[in-house]
Amino acid sequence: MDWLLIIAALFLAFNNGANDNFKGFATVWGSDTLSYRQALILATLATLAGSAASLMLADHLIQQFSGRGLVPTTIANSPAFITSVACGAAMTVFMATRFGFPISTTHALIGGLVGAGLGFVGTVNYNTLVQSFFVPMLLSPVVAASLAWLIYKTVGTRKMKADCLCVVESTTHTVAPAALSATRGRVLMPSVVISDQAQCDATSVLAKTTVHSWLEKIHIGSAVTICFARALNDTPKLAALLFAAQFTQQKMPITLVAVSMAVGGLLFARNVAITMSKKVTKLDDSQGLSANLVTACVVLLASKFGLPVSTTHVSVGSIAGVGASAGTLNVQALRGVLLSWVATLPFAMAIAWLVSLFL
């Protein structure tokens, strides 16, 4: 039973990586800031870093996703129960990834917990289910979409007329009396000018950079932050499944989960990446940056307070929010994603329930 549990849990982690690893960089690839290959490599490195950090920062999530509170502790600790949960969640995420739907592994795990609970006990603690899981899961995409809509409406739609930051030889400066004999009173000093590209090119420029290039760097940094935060939030949930397999140290389950997530993302992230980057809305740099900043803030705050939010729900909510604000939202594509979210919980419940009957 321990080996079956380990295989099921690592298969879930593998599919989690395929479905989730790239989501922070969806806006980066969608806005053509980086190529798919460049974005995937950075997403994988950030995911590994977040998984490593979860060793120190996410004990609460490990306890939350062990099943305690939903079913009696003796059932929650049994390998058969946890294997059922892992199988239900893993098959759900696998099927969604196969068809390019960005679903929530957190949501699939909740479905697995409920299905296994019904199979082994006949019921679950619905108060704990609603308060600990459903409330943050339902509210987080709405909050993210609203914040992204507001931020892009306030800041992102303003056109940057001053696109060039230049150092030019245009300012005079009076020197100290002691230096008058050498300088003859007044000398030209470099100054910083913020202007449009044409005006900067028409002056004597010592050095220049563009606002756009700095926005691209910030955009990529925000994507790295999201992938880091997503791994920080998800790795303990998946590692919690392995503690029933007689692992005596916390480090080994997290290491196994981190490696499985990284490999899954490297091999099979593209289908979900196309949906989020190309189908939900057309993205430019300002849209992508607005969405990513909201996603990073919401997910990091959730990890800090032990709230099991879905990075998928938050990220899609943010992208949809800026798309709605800019008038570029593909409602049909978004509807398909939302329907896959609705199907996630009952599908995972059904598989976990069937596996629990077999075990």
C-alpha positions as CSV (number, residue, x, y, z in Angstrom):
1,M,0.0,0.0,0.0
2,D,2.8,2.4,0.8
3,W,4.3,2.0,-2.7
4,L,0.8,2.6,-4.3
5,L,0.5,5.7,-2.3
6,I,3.9,7.0,-3.3
7,I,3.2,6.4,-7.0
8,A,-0.2,8.1,-6.8
9,A,1.1,11.1,-4.9
10,L,4.1,11.6,-7.3
11,F,1.9,11.1,-10.3
12,L,-0.3,13.9,-8.9
13,A,2.8,16.1,-8.4
14,F,3.9,15.4,-11.9
15,N,0.5,16.4,-13.4
16,N,0.4,19.4,-11.1
17,G,3.7,20.6,-12.6
18,A,2.3,20.1,-16.1
19,N,-0.8,22.0,-15.4
20,D,0.5,24.7,-13.0
21,N,4.2,25.4,-13.4
22,F,3.9,27.8,-16.4
23,K,1.0,29.8,-15.2
24,G,3.1,32.6,-13.8
25,F,4.7,33.1,-17.2
26,A,1.4,32.9,-19.2
27,T,1.3,36.6,-19.5
28,V,5.0,36.8,-20.4
29,W,4.7,34.4,-23.3
30,G,1.3,35.8,-24.3
31,S,2.7,39.3,-24.6
32,D,5.8,38.0,-26.6
33,T,8.2,39.2,-23.9
34,L,10.0,35.9,-23.9
35,S,9.8,32.8,-26.1
36,Y,8.1,29.7,-24.8
37,R,11.4,27.9,-24.1
38,Q,12.8,30.9,-22.1
39,A,9.7,31.3,-20.1
40,L,9.5,27.5,-19.3
41,I,13.1,27.4,-18.1
42,L,12.6,30.4,-15.8
43,A,9.2,29.0,-14.6
44,T,10.8,25.7,-13.7
45,L,13.7,27.3,-11.7
46,A,11.3,29.6,-9.8
47,T,9.1,26.5,-9.0
48,L,12.1,24.6,-7.6
49,A,13.0,27.6,-5.4
50,G,9.4,27.9,-4.1
51,S,9.4,24.2,-3.3
52,A,12.6,24.6,-1.3
53,A,11.3,27.5,0.6
54,S,8.2,25.6,1.6
55,L,10.3,23.5,3.9
56,M,10.4,26.4,6.3
57,L,7.2,28.4,5.7
58,A,4.2,26.2,5.1
59,D,3.6,23.8,7.9
60,H,0.0,24.9,8.3
61,L,-0.9,23.8,4.7
62,I,0.7,20.4,5.3
63,Q,-1.6,19.9,8.3
64,Q,-4.6,21.3,6.4
65,F,-4.4,18.9,3.5
66,S,-3.8,15.8,5.5
67,G,-7.6,15.3,5.8
68,R,-7.7,16.0,9.5
69,G,-10.9,17.8,10.5
70,L,-12.8,16.4,7.5
71,V,-12.8,12.8,8.7
72,P,-11.7,11.0,11.9
73,T,-8.0,11.1,12.5
74,T,-7.6,7.4,12.3
75,I,-9.1,7.4,8.8
76,A,-7.2,10.5,7.7
77,N,-3.9,8.8,8.7
78,S,-4.6,5.6,6.8
79,P,-2.6,5.0,3.6
80,A,-5.8,3.7,1.9
81,F,-7.6,6.9,2.5
82,I,-4.7,9.1,1.3
83,T,-4.1,6.9,-1.8
84,S,-7.8,7.4,-2.7
85,V,-7.4,11.1,-2.4
86,A,-4.2,11.2,-4.5
87,C,-5.8,9.0,-7.2
88,G,-8.9,11.1,-7.5
89,A,-6.9,14.4,-7.7
90,A,-4.2,12.9,-10.0
91,M,-6.6,11.6,-12.7
92,T,-8.6,14.8,-12.7
93,V,-5.5,17.0,-13.2
94,F,-4.2,14.6,-15.8
95,M,-7.3,14.7,-17.9
96,A,-7.5,18.5,-17.6
97,T,-3.9,18.9,-18.7
98,R,-4.5,16.6,-21.6
99,F,-7.2,18.8,-23.0
100,G,-5.5,22.1,-22.1
101,F,-7.7,23.2,-19.3
102,P,-6.0,25.2,-16.5
103,I,-7.7,23.7,-13.4
104,S,-6.8,23.9,-9.7
105,T,-4.9,21.0,-8.1
106,T,-6.1,22.4,-4.8
107,H,-9.7,22.1,-6.0
108,A,-9.0,18.5,-7.2
109,L,-7.5,17.6,-3.8
110,I,-10.6,18.9,-2.1
111,G,-12.7,16.7,-4.3
112,G,-10.5,13.8,-3.6
113,L,-10.8,14.4,0.2
114,V,-14.6,14.5,0.0
115,G,-14.9,11.4,-2.2
116,A,-12.5,9.4,-0.1
117,G,-14.3,10.5,3.0
118,L,-17.7,9.4,1.6
119,G,-16.2,6.1,0.6
120,F,-14.5,5.3,4.0
121,V,-16.8,7.0,6.5
122,G,-20.0,7.9,4.6
123,T,-19.8,11.6,5.4
124,V,-17.4,14.4,6.0
125,N,-17.3,17.5,8.2
126,Y,-19.0,20.0,5.9
127,N,-18.5,23.0,8.2
128,T,-14.7,22.5,8.0
129,L,-15.0,22.0,4.3
130,V,-16.9,25.3,3.7
131,Q,-14.9,27.5,6.1
132,S,-11.4,26.2,5.4
133,F,-11.6,25.5,1.7
134,F,-14.6,26.7,-0.2
135,V,-14.7,30.3,1.1
136,P,-11.1,31.2,0.1
137,M,-11.4,29.2,-3.1
138,L,-14.5,31.0,-4.3
139,L,-13.5,34.5,-3.2
140,S,-10.0,34.5,-4.5
141,P,-10.7,34.7,-8.3
142,V,-13.3,37.3,-7.7
143,V,-11.0,39.4,-5.7
144,A,-8.2,38.9,-8.2
145,A,-10.4,39.8,-11.2
146,S,-11.7,43.0,-9.5
147,L,-8.2,44.2,-8.4
148,A,-6.8,43.5,-11.9
149,W,-9.7,45.3,-13.6
150,L,-9.2,48.3,-11.3
151,I,-5.4,48.5,-11.6
152,Y,-5.4,48.3,-15.4
153,K,-8.3,50.7,-15.6
154,T,-6.4,53.2,-13.4
155,V,-2.9,52.8,-14.6
156,G,-2.5,50.4,-17.5
157,T,-4.6,52.3,-20.1
158,R,-2.5,55.4,-19.8
159,K,-0.2,55.7,-22.8
160,M,3.5,56.3,-22.0
161,K,4.4,59.4,-24.0
162,A,7.7,59.7,-22.1
163,D,9.2,56.4,-23.2
164,C,12.9,57.3,-23.2
165,L,15.0,58.0,-20.1
166,C,18.2,59.8,-21.3
167,V,21.3,61.4,-19.9
168,V,22.1,64.5,-22.1
169,E,24.6,67.4,-22.2
170,S,22.1,70.2,-21.8
171,T,22.3,71.7,-18.4
172,T,24.6,74.5,-17.3
173,H,26.0,74.6,-13.8
174,T,27.9,77.4,-11.9
175,V,31.1,76.1,-10.3
176,A,32.7,77.2,-7.1
177,P,34.9,80.4,-7.1
178,A,38.1,78.4,-6.5
179,A,37.6,76.7,-9.8
180,L,36.8,79.8,-11.8
181,S,40.2,80.1,-13.3
182,A,40.1,76.6,-14.7
183,T,36.4,76.6,-15.9
184,R,35.9,80.3,-16.7
185,G,32.6,80.5,-14.7
186,R,30.1,78.1,-16.3
187,V,30.3,74.6,-17.6
188,L,27.9,72.1,-19.2
189,M,26.8,69.3,-16.9
190,P,24.9,66.1,-17.8
191,S,21.2,66.0,-16.9
192,V,18.5,63.3,-16.9
193,V,15.7,63.9,-19.3
194,I,12.5,61.9,-19.6
195,S,11.0,62.4,-23.1
196,D,9.8,60.6,-26.2
197,Q,12.1,58.6,-28.4
198,A,12.3,61.2,-31.2
199,Q,13.2,64.1,-28.9
200,C,15.9,62.1,-27.2
201,D,17.4,61.1,-30.6
202,A,17.5,64.8,-31.5
203,T,19.7,65.8,-28.6
204,S,23.2,65.0,-27.5
205,V,22.7,61.8,-25.6
206,L,25.3,60.3,-23.3
207,A,23.2,57.3,-22.3
208,K,19.6,56.2,-22.6
209,T,17.2,53.4,-21.9
210,T,13.5,52.9,-22.5
211,V,10.7,52.7,-20.0
212,H,9.4,49.7,-22.0
213,S,12.6,47.7,-21.3
214,W,12.2,48.3,-17.6
215,L,8.6,47.3,-17.7
216,E,9.6,44.1,-19.4
217,K,12.1,43.3,-16.6
218,I,9.5,44.0,-13.9
219,H,7.0,41.8,-15.8
220,I,9.4,38.9,-15.8
221,G,10.2,39.5,-12.2
222,S,6.5,39.3,-11.3
223,A,6.2,36.0,-13.2
224,V,9.1,34.6,-11.2
225,T,7.4,35.7,-8.0
226,I,4.1,34.0,-9.0
227,C,5.8,30.7,-9.8
228,F,7.7,30.9,-6.6
229,A,4.6,31.6,-4.6
230,R,2.6,28.9,-6.4
231,A,5.2,26.3,-5.5
232,L,5.4,27.6,-1.9
233,N,1.6,27.1,-1.6
234,D,1.2,23.8,-3.5
235,T,4.2,21.7,-2.5
236,P,3.1,21.2,1.1
237,K,-0.4,20.1,0.0
238,L,1.1,17.4,-2.2
239,A,3.8,16.5,0.3
240,A,1.1,15.9,2.9
241,L,-0.1,12.9,0.9
242,L,3.3,11.2,1.4
243,F,3.5,11.4,5.2
244,A,1.3,8.3,5.5
245,A,3.9,6.4,3.6
246,Q,6.2,6.0,6.6
247,F,8.4,9.1,5.8
248,T,9.9,10.2,9.0
249,Q,11.5,13.4,7.7
250,Q,9.7,16.3,6.1
251,K,12.5,17.0,3.7
252,M,12.2,13.8,1.6
253,P,8.5,14.2,0.6
254,I,9.0,17.8,-0.4
255,T,12.1,16.9,-2.4
256,L,10.3,14.2,-4.3
257,V,7.3,16.4,-4.9
258,A,9.5,19.3,-6.1
259,V,11.4,17.1,-8.6
260,S,8.2,15.5,-10.0
261,M,6.6,19.0,-10.4
262,A,9.6,20.3,-12.3
263,V,9.8,17.3,-14.7
264,G,6.0,17.4,-15.3
265,G,6.1,21.1,-16.2
266,L,9.1,20.7,-18.5
267,L,7.5,17.9,-20.5
268,F,3.8,18.7,-20.7
269,A,3.1,22.4,-19.8
270,R,2.4,23.6,-23.4
271,N,-1.3,22.7,-23.8
272,V,-2.4,24.7,-20.7
273,A,0.1,27.4,-21.6
274,I,-1.6,28.0,-24.9
275,T,-5.0,28.4,-23.3
276,M,-3.9,30.9,-20.7
277,S,-1.4,32.8,-22.9
278,K,-3.2,32.9,-26.2
279,K,-6.9,32.1,-25.8
280,V,-8.4,33.9,-22.8
281,T,-7.3,37.4,-23.9
282,K,-4.8,39.1,-26.1
283,L,-2.1,40.5,-23.8
284,D,0.4,43.4,-24.0
285,D,3.0,44.2,-21.5
286,S,0.9,46.5,-19.3
287,Q,-1.9,44.0,-19.2
288,G,0.4,41.2,-18.3
289,L,2.2,43.2,-15.6
290,S,-1.1,44.3,-14.0
291,A,-2.4,40.7,-13.9
292,N,0.8,39.3,-12.6
293,L,1.2,41.8,-9.8
294,V,-2.3,41.1,-8.6
295,T,-1.7,37.3,-8.8
296,A,1.6,37.4,-6.9
297,C,0.2,39.6,-4.1
298,V,-2.9,37.4,-3.6
299,V,-1.1,34.1,-3.6
300,L,1.7,35.3,-1.3
301,L,-0.7,36.6,1.2
302,A,-2.7,33.4,1.1
303,S,0.5,31.4,1.8
304,K,1.3,33.7,4.7
305,F,-2.0,33.1,6.3
306,G,-2.4,29.4,5.4
307,L,-5.3,29.9,3.1
308,P,-5.6,27.2,0.4
309,V,-6.3,29.4,-2.6
310,S,-5.7,28.2,-6.1
311,T,-3.0,30.0,-8.1
312,T,-4.9,28.9,-11.2
313,H,-8.1,30.6,-10.1
314,V,-6.3,33.7,-9.0
315,S,-4.2,33.9,-12.2
316,V,-7.1,33.3,-14.6
317,G,-9.1,35.8,-12.6
318,S,-6.4,38.4,-13.0
319,I,-6.0,37.8,-16.7
320,A,-9.7,37.9,-17.2
321,G,-9.9,41.1,-15.2
322,V,-7.4,43.0,-17.3
323,G,-8.9,41.5,-20.5
324,A,-12.4,42.8,-19.5
325,S,-10.9,46.2,-18.6
326,A,-9.2,46.4,-22.0
327,G,-12.1,45.0,-23.9
328,T,-10.1,42.0,-25.3
329,L,-11.6,39.2,-23.2
330,N,-12.5,36.0,-25.1
331,V,-15.7,35.1,-23.3
332,Q,-16.1,31.7,-25.1
333,A,-12.6,30.6,-24.0
334,L,-13.2,31.8,-20.4
335,R,-16.5,30.0,-20.3
336,G,-14.7,26.7,-21.2
337,V,-12.2,27.3,-18.4
338,L,-15.0,28.0,-15.9
339,L,-16.9,24.9,-16.9
340,S,-13.7,22.8,-16.3
341,W,-13.5,24.3,-12.8
342,V,-17.2,23.3,-12.1
343,A,-16.4,19.7,-13.3
344,T,-13.2,19.4,-11.2
345,L,-14.6,18.7,-7.8
346,P,-17.3,16.1,-8.8
347,F,-14.9,14.3,-11.1
348,A,-12.2,14.0,-8.4
349,M,-14.9,13.0,-5.9
350,A,-16.1,10.2,-8.1
351,I,-12.7,8.8,-8.8
352,A,-11.6,9.0,-5.2
353,W,-14.8,7.3,-4.1
354,L,-14.4,4.5,-6.6
355,V,-10.8,3.9,-5.5
356,S,-11.8,3.9,-1.8
357,L,-14.4,1.1,-2.5
358,F,-11.7,-0.9,-4.3
359,L,-9.2,-0.5,-1.5
